[in-house]
């Protein structure tokens, strides 16, 4: 009776090893992809903060009297400020439209924001 099933335990064991190895590879791949996505999200958040810093610099510079395009180096990242448009409001103030772009030194990630302010 047992002679017909001789060696089948070895086949089952090899089959289970193959299945568990495949599942292990899938889990490792999934975890490494999640880690990469988390790192990219962190870099995009940092780039947005950098662009926001450029917005603050542009507003402070313009309120101080210098409303001209500029480039700044900020922690090895580059901030580019461009004044796109300006218009005179009915109350006599000037409305400025500008962009602040941050180019990150790691990953060459870029974030650009457009903002408006008046003085």
Order of alpha helices (4+ residues) and beta strands (2+ residues): alpha-beta-beta-beta-beta
